[in-house]
Each structure stands twice: as C-alpha cells, then as structure tokens.
C-alpha cells in the first residue's frame, strides 16, 4: 500500500471513530452532571481529594492514580451497588455520612475516619457516583 492510500485509510478511520468518541464524552458529561446534582459536589475534584485523604491505600479506584489498594472493596461500580459499606442503602445522604464518619455508621468497620470535610465529602461522593 502506498503512502497516499495509507493516509486516506487513517483519515477514514478517524472520521468513523469521531462520533463514537463524542458519544462517550457526552455520556460521561451526563453522568458527571447527574452526580453533581445528586451530591452538590464537583466530580472532577474527587480523584485528587481521594488521594489527599489516602483512599488509594485501601481501595482500587478507577481514575485515581496509584489506587490499587486491596484492604477495602474496589470502588468500580459503586454507583450501581445497593448498599454502602454493607449497611446503608446507596443514597447520596448515606454516601456522605459514610465518607465523613464510617465508624459512626458501623463501629465494626475497618474503614477509618480520616477527617473528610463536608465539602470534600460532596466532591468525593460526586466522583463515586460517576463510577457505574
């Protein structure tokens, strides 16, 4: 295949892939807006805050650099789960309670209270609700 034909095929492949890429970004944007509305937080801030509070030490978390912990459950799909921490129905107000003070919800949990502020909890919860 000559160089011109190769460039032509690459161009066609890019044109065919563009609508799919836009659809994926659009779906992510919708999930982010929904998560923000549910929690009052900004999902874009969640990954950095989760690193700040050390969540990656215990959890595997998609989109959080270095989050390969094996102590707590992996957080992929947390937005679709029925329960939080095995004890709370999965609802935004319960997610906020759990993130801020898990020991107050379940004194036997291994998850520590790391001092997450109410504002930071909203941002972390917003991010977690994008993980479907």
Number of C-alpha atoms within 10 A of each C-alpha: 5 6 8 9 10 11 11 11 12 12 12 11 11 12 11 11 11 11 11 11 12 11 11 12 12 12 12 14 13 13 19 22 16 16 25 21 12 16 22 16 23 20 23 15 15 22 21 15 18 22 15 11 14 13 22 22 16 17 20 21 23 16 13 17 13 14 21 16 15 12 13 16 13 17 16 18 14 18 22 12 14 13 15 17 18 11 12 16 14 18 16 18 14 17 25 23 16 22 24 21 18 21 16 12 16 15 11 9 13 13 18 13 14 13 12 18 13 14 12 21 24 28 27 26 27 31 26 23 26 23 19 12
